[in-house]
Structures are given as C-alpha cells and as structure tokens.
Amino acid sequence: MLELSGITAGYDPRRPVVRGVSLTIAPGRSVGLLGPSGCGKSTLARVAALLHRPDSGTVVVDGDPVRGARHRATREQRTAFGVVFQQPRLAADPRMRLTDLIAEPLRATGRRAEAAAAVAALAERVGLSGELLRRRPHEVSDGQLQRACLARALVLRPRWLICDEMTAMLDASTTAALVAVVEDYRAGSGAGLLAVGHDRVLLDRWCDETVHWDELRAEKSPSGV
C-alpha cells in the first residue's frame, strides 16, 4: 500500500503548492491523477516517489512510515520506486551512453555485476537496439531517450512506478509502446502505479481508476508545479 495522508508541500514553506492532500494506492493497482498544468500534481508525485519532503503529512510505503526524502529515506524504500519524468533530457546525464544510463541504479546500489544482462533484457523490452545503446542523449530522439529512461526506472524491479506525464512529449505510437511496457511489467511483478497527466482519455484507458486533482484537495492551493 502506498499511502499519502494530509500532504502539504512546495518549494517555499510560506506558499505551498499542495495543501492537505491524501491519496492511497493499493498494491498492484493503477491510479491516474488528472489535472491541469500548474495544479501541484507533479509536486505530489515527487513526494510519493520520496524525491521531495513534504512540509507536513505522512507517507507510508507498504506499511512502513517514511522518515525522510531522497537519501534520508532507507535504501529499501528508495529502491521500491521507479520514476519516469515528462522531459527525458532533463532527467538524463548528457555525458552518459544510454547503456550506462539504464545501468546507473544498479551501479549505485552495488549491483554492477548484474548490469550487462539487465540492460540487454530491458533494452529489448523497451525497443532499443544495441546501436542506440551506444549513443548519448543528444544523438537520439526524445522518444528513444524516454524508452531508456523507462528502462532505467524498471532496472531495480520496483514495487511502485511513478509516471509523471511520461508520454506528454511523445507521439501516439511511442506512447502506446511505453504504456504497454509498463503494463507488461506490472502484470509480471504486481507493481502499483501512479500515472500523472492531463489526458483523461489516456488515463482512463490505462489505469484502474482516474482521480481528478480537485477531488484530492482539502483546500484550494495556489498555482504550483
């Protein structure tokens, strides 16, 4: 279970962009979070992924309360999440080849020996050739780079996936391909999913349930990220 209770968060404590929001996702379930740009849904997604510490409220992952964000959370909690962001070029080190980008979480957690086999399997899964794996971000398209970012998100076999506008910059065929990869992974692993977006048709087709941002807010918040 992923439980966010009474979350208030932002980037200036005097002007939070999320106020008193609660959201629960059951294991293996997929929830689409729908809302307009600037409403605060991406900030909530970052809190859910343990990348941003809320000003108040609690996050509980599989029954264990989270005591901090980023490296202040336990390794077990951090590695329970795979995250894919909207803009792959902001999420990728431009100096890395795609093969190294995908393997980065394994190396960071001391599992370097698994990297070659894991990258090969995931590259095939997301549709990246060996030739593309040798390229750097500026040498591939946005869609190809987002495929690598999704592979990176899956490489530690997370129990929870956070897809924050993952397909917003992609064409229809690439969108369909990446959603299929996520669902294939979830079918095999039982992972839960929070998919953030502003496309109701996509979220309704993709997720078990779609929730509108206005349904989560305990009180109105100023425009935010």
C-alpha positions in Angstrom: 0.0 0.0 0.0 1.2 3.5 -0.9 -0.5 6.0 1.5 -0.1 9.8 1.4 -2.0 11.5 4.2 -2.6 15.2 4.7 0.3 16.2 2.4 1.3 19.8 2.3 4.3 20.5 0.1 6.0 23.0 -2.1 9.3 24.9 -2.6 8.5 27.8 -0.3 7.0 26.9 3.1 5.1 30.2 3.0 3.4 29.3 -0.3 2.8 25.5 -0.6 1.5 24.3 -3.9 -0.1 21.2 -2.3 -2.3 21.6 0.7 -3.7 18.8 2.8 -3.9 16.2 0.0 -4.4 12.5 0.7 -4.2 9.6 -1.8 -4.0 5.8 -1.3 -3.0 3.2 -3.9 -3.5 -0.5 -3.2 -0.8 -3.0 -4.1 -1.0 -3.9 -7.8 -3.5 -1.1 -8.6 -3.0 1.7 -11.0 -4.3 5.2 -10.3 -4.3 8.0 -12.8 -4.0 11.5 -11.4 -5.7 14.0 -13.7 -5.2 17.8 -13.5 -4.2 20.9 -15.4 -0.7 22.1 -15.7 0.4 24.0 -12.6 -2.1 22.5 -10.2 0.5 20.7 -8.0 0.2 17.1 -9.2 3.8 16.8 -10.2 4.9 18.0 -6.7 2.6 15.4 -5.2 4.2 12.7 -7.5 7.7 13.7 -6.3 6.5 13.4 -2.7 5.1 10.0 -3.5 8.4 8.9 -5.1 10.3 10.1 -2.0 12.1 12.8 -4.0 10.6 15.7 -2.2 10.0 16.0 1.6 6.5 17.4 2.4 6.2 20.3 4.8 3.6 18.2 6.7 1.7 15.0 6.3 2.8 11.4 6.2 3.9 8.9 3.5 3.7 5.2 4.3 5.2 2.6 1.9 4.0 -1.0 2.3 3.2 -0.4 6.0 6.5 1.4 6.8 6.4 5.2 7.5 8.9 7.3 5.5 11.2 9.3 7.7 12.9 11.4 5.1 13.2 12.1 1.4 16.0 11.2 -1.1 19.0 9.7 0.7 17.4 10.2 4.1 14.9 7.5 3.3 16.0 3.9 3.8 17.5 2.2 0.7 14.7 -0.4 0.8 12.1 2.4 0.5 14.1 4.4 -2.1 14.6 1.3 -4.4 10.9 0.4 -4.1 10.2 3.2 -6.6 10.8 3.6 -10.3 10.2 7.1 -11.7 9.7 8.4 -15.2 9.5 12.1 -15.8 7.9 14.2 -18.5 11.2 15.6 -20.0 13.8 12.9 -20.6 16.5 15.4 -21.5 16.3 17.0 -18.0 16.3 13.5 -16.4 19.4 12.1 -18.3 23.1 12.9 -17.8 24.1 14.1 -21.3 27.6 12.6 -20.9 26.3 9.0 -20.4 25.6 6.5 -23.2 22.1 5.0 -23.0 23.5 1.7 -21.8 25.2 3.4 -18.8 22.0 5.5 -18.1 19.9 2.3 -17.8 22.5 0.6 -15.6 23.1 3.6 -13.3 20.7 2.5 -10.5 22.4 -1.0 -10.4 25.8 0.5 -10.1 24.6 3.0 -7.4 23.3 0.1 -5.3 26.4 -2.1 -5.6 25.0 -4.5 -8.2 27.3 -3.7 -11.1 27.7 -7.4 -11.9 24.0 -7.6 -13.0 24.2 -4.6 -15.3 25.1 -6.2 -18.6 22.4 -8.8 -18.5 19.8 -6.4 -17.1 20.4 -3.7 -19.7 20.3 -6.2 -22.6 16.9 -7.6 -21.4 15.4 -4.2 -20.7 16.6 -2.7 -24.0 14.8 -5.4 -25.9 11.7 -4.9 -23.8 11.5 -1.1 -24.5 12.6 -1.3 -28.1 16.2 -0.1 -28.1 18.8 -1.6 -30.4 22.4 -2.3 -29.4 23.5 0.5 -31.8 21.2 3.0 -29.9 22.5 1.9 -26.6 26.0 3.1 -27.6 24.7 6.6 -28.3 24.4 9.6 -25.9 21.2 11.6 -25.3 21.9 14.3 -27.9 22.3 11.5 -30.5 18.8 10.1 -30.1 15.2 11.3 -30.3 13.0 12.2 -27.4 11.1 9.0 -27.8 14.2 6.9 -27.8 15.6 8.7 -24.8 12.3 8.2 -22.9 12.5 4.5 -23.7 15.9 4.4 -22.0 14.5 6.4 -19.0 11.7 3.9 -18.6 14.2 1.0 -18.7 16.2 2.8 -16.0 13.1 3.1 -13.9 12.5 -0.7 -14.2 16.0 -1.9 -13.7 15.8 -2.4 -9.9 12.4 -4.1 -10.3 10.5 -1.6 -8.2 7.2 -2.3 -6.4 5.9 1.1 -7.3 6.0 3.1 -10.5 5.5 6.8 -10.7 5.0 8.1 -14.3 4.8 11.9 -14.2 3.5 13.0 -17.7 5.6 10.2 -19.1 4.0 10.4 -22.6 3.3 14.1 -22.8 6.2 14.7 -25.3 5.7 11.6 -27.3 3.8 10.6 -30.5 0.9 8.2 -30.4 2.8 5.1 -31.4 5.6 5.7 -28.8 3.0 6.4 -26.2 1.2 3.1 -26.8 4.5 1.2 -26.8 5.7 2.6 -23.5 2.3 2.2 -21.8 2.4 -1.5 -23.0 5.8 -1.9 -21.5 4.6 -0.5 -18.1 1.6 -2.8 -18.1 3.6 -5.9 -19.1 6.0 -5.2 -16.2 3.1 -4.7 -13.8 1.4 -7.9 -14.9 4.5 -9.8 -14.2 5.6 -8.1 -11.0 2.4 -6.9 -9.3 3.7 -3.4 -9.1 1.4 -0.5 -8.3 1.3 2.6 -10.5 0.6 6.4 -10.1 0.3 7.9 -13.6 0.1 11.7 -13.6 -1.3 13.5 -16.6 -3.8 15.8 -18.2 -5.1 13.5 -20.9 -8.3 11.9 -19.4 -8.8 9.5 -22.4 -5.3 8.1 -21.9 -5.6 7.8 -18.1 -9.0 6.2 -18.3 -7.7 3.6 -20.7 -4.5 3.0 -18.9 -5.5 2.9 -15.2 -7.9 1.1 -12.9 -9.1 4.4 -11.6 -8.7 8.1 -12.6 -8.9 10.7 -9.9 -9.1 14.4 -10.6 -6.9 16.8 -8.7 -9.9 18.7 -7.4 -11.1 15.6 -5.7 -7.9 15.3 -3.6 -7.6 18.9 -2.4 -8.7 19.5 1.2 -8.5 23.3 0.4 -7.6 25.3 -2.6 -3.9 25.8 -3.2 -2.1 28.5 -5.2 -0.8 27.5 -8.7 2.3 25.4 -8.5 4.4 22.8 -10.3 
